[in-house]
Each structure stands twice: as structure tokens, then as C-alpha cells.
């Protein structure tokens, strides 16, 4: 009897141990550790000796450049979130849709700068570059939908995901085969050279154009989705495609329109990115594509507002995170790990808030 009582006590202890909320405990410990590293790293960086410390102008430049890059990431992320909202799939080839538009517009920009047309008619030239990039990205996006994704519309989710990765590699290597592996310098019109002062802060003219074009594009997208009949149809299909079909909505047409809109945004982002970094290459879609996907997850995949917010937040984190957190720990080259920082942000978002900033906070059940 005494032995059986001891066994019951041990079972109760083991049962109580097993029922502890271990996931929450681990998350609390991990969150506290991250907060400690952030606070200590930031403090040590900001209190370095004057000769080693970053200046105030440096931080202002980082914030401005981070917001500019964030605007570009937001445009690309909107393409991810639109397709996910309609088809519940991640179009990992969207980075190559962005790359295709930028690459195609380069040949026009290169011809215009050699003929002098780029600087003699800069605004008209830029308009043509945007139109060409939009057309190129849209054509690639629609072809992806028609050839790679539509036949797999009812397949298990893993199948179109693998197809998207294969399509991404195919487009990359096709552009490499046609145009070579070397980077090409993207010409910048003289009208966008230099900077202007806004509230006493020198801001690059290119960054100003990025802000203006990106914000206008997002406003137009919001109007299109929430005010136009096609946009209402898109929201209906995103809610329930079967019921939308029964109500007379052409689901296939809406899917094509979604890819077209994503291609338009990617084309705009392609020119903005190329003018910002003044270079195009067949691999240029990979890193911004991953960063934009991270931005979409950070804001809440499937949410238009979340994708835009995630892009700006991630741009800022990329710009100021590594130097602020790592310089104080004497990391020799904190700027070189910006890409790794993107993956770290992605992991932390998936661990702590799978639904994103504007999402439910819970992972979707598949």
C-alpha cells in the first residue's frame, strides 16, 4: 500500500510537470533574451567613445534610406499578399517577375542615355521606362499563372509551391542565358542626381521619387480593391471562391487580374529599385523577393495594409538594426549581415506572431 502511494505521488508529479505550458515558458525566456540583447547592444553602440560612435547624420541617413527601401519592398510584398489572398499560395517566382521588368526597362534606359534622350526628355523617358517595366513584369506574371499555376489550381498546396520555386529558377537562368551573368549599370537621369533639403535633412532625389511613386501606387491599389467592381470581386473570391463563382463571378478572370495587378506593382518597384541602386542583374530578384515575402509575413500575409506596413518596418529594421545592435558588440562588419537579419526577422515573426502585425496572431491551419 505504501509503495502504491509513492507511485501515485510520482505519477502526479510527472503529470504536473508534463502539463506545464512549456511553449509559453520558452517564448517568454526567448523574448527576454532578445530584449536583453537589443537593450545591451543598443546601449553599448550609442555610448561608444566619440571617435568610434556613429554621428546623428548617419542615423538620419539610415532612416531615410531604410524608408526608401521599405517602400520598394512594400510594392513587391503587395504582389505576394494579393496572390496569397486569392489562391492561398506563395508565389516564390514573384521576385523574378520584379527582376524581369527591371531588366527589360534597362535596355530602353541604356539606349536612351546613349542617344541623349534620357537627359533631354527625362520625365517622358522615365514614364516610358515605367510603362516598359510594367508591361514586362505583367506579361511574365500572366504567363506564370497560365502555364505554371492554373493547371495546379486544385492540387495539394505543396505542388504549386514547388512549381513556384522551379519557375523562379527557370526565369533566373533564362535571363542569365540570354543576357549573361554580369551586372549592368542602370543609368540615372541628371534630373534625379543629387539631393534636396527637406526640413533641414538632405534627401536624395531618387528617394523622394521612390516615396511619391510608392505612396501613389498604394493609394490607387486601395481605391481599386475597395471601390471598383473588380476589386469587390477580388475580395469576394478571396473570401470564398466557390460561393463567388455561384454568384456569377468569373474566378479565372479575377485570378488573372490579381496577377496583372501584382505584375504592375512589381514593374514599378523594378524601376525604382534600379534607379536607387543603379544596377540590374539576373539574380537581383532573389534577395528583394525574400525580403518582400518576409515583409508580407511581418505585416500579415493576405492583408494589403499589412504588406505595406511590413515593407516599411522591415526596411527600417534592415537599415538601422545591424549597426545599432551589433556595433556595440565589436562585430567588425554589421552591414554585411543585413540579409541574414531578414531571415532572423522572419523566424522571430513566425515564432512569436505567425499571423503578423495586422493578422490574428495565430498561424493558419492548413
Steps between C-alpha positions, in 0.01 A plus 500: 500500500779737588674419172188565295459839673857595404435397140185716490695795639768459234234472225333818625834682502583379148149591381528849645844541340366391160203736510709814553458754215848434366449683173401818681786462747753455218358799312524717813863397556584555132323837498683612812833393350432691178392808694819480709719477189314790333528726805863416577610517133324832442637649821856393424477632143357838603753546783814423301784756522439804283768394249332161445136604530268545203397861444144630508518560124581133452183390682288749307641369170435142608140576591434682171665228292322230702162658432586528129595133479196416709274672245645280224462187715140598573417513128648154446338363816158614376538260207566212739205585722255551211574157352489338843168666577342356184669160456644432848841433346838670527621606156874463558560595136374854569856619560581398143189685375655808663840422345357452150340844492815670626720312253279576200481870589881510521540454124276799435682708762837402354390594148355829620813606689721419199279706270469786750122462517509403870631841608338713230153360584544352849136491613371348178789251505418396858135455405603270214731303732216446747262394223752258348583349840132465588424329169797264536416402859131462421564272204728277709246492786210405270706232327588355840134483593390347170783250454626411847219563749160461335542127418584445869213707639344201681822318582632465858662822621850355495483443122453865389756606762764273344389617155548863604856429616570318172353788299720744692815303416389463137448875451829583672701266283311602184605862555852386579511304176366788291687792659795348687591485871663843520325800660397794282520861614154660497528864386366777721363813332670824604171634633511236778866550589586661832276580794272768640441615856170414667459648849875547511570136406675425168294240315596340170276596209470133413372421851243780470380355170484153658282631781265691270456220245463230766244692706296592191508136385378377839220758513385402150512132598289564809244689290498223238449220753238674714313721251501337156270214402800285406655568839180395676502183292859438607401531864206265446724237340753541780220439752356189331569419136224237473226730626639783284476271196139413586425873514614540139858618553750367247764365736756434227474860381544630854809284550652639178416856611671430833819390325477805272476734798791324666700529177425873476623560855809285439577694181478831684723363777749374239565848359514658847746237620717536189513879527584472871787251466580576131560136414311202360599133500325169443517421874362838610154360573605243761597711802230768457250219436588325826500832685160591352359160597631561852334843495170343396524246785607772743199716416257211468493288185180565308460853640567788259555748780714247681725447196554875465571540872727196502704640211570830674570334836737245347680772300564690822610185685744413222645850499542569870481154662844352424708813577295585809501152655836360389749787497500510880604133506803583281367311198744608224251529214138530619377632164597178322242296691193697393377206295544265796309755707202456266489127570533566872199732486305237307579231759407724791171602340407136435592408858335786688218616271435273200204714391714813465459850639153553353400134500327288758821404673433131435636282222253393235389138524587316179 
